[in-house]
């Protein structure tokens, strides 16, 4: 997943049509839900050495 600005810099003349609803799905920029999911996931990692590397 990339922000629109990364693909819309004009360097690639064959950049995909970002408005093509058959190819792309719009995602809101809010990451709070994703952050909470990552926190919950890291709580399930049993190895204390790996848990900090798995997320926040």
Secondary structure, 3 states (H helix, E strand, C coil): CCCHHHHCCCCCCCCCCCCCCCCCCCCCCCCHHHHHHHHHHHHCCCCHHHHHHHCC
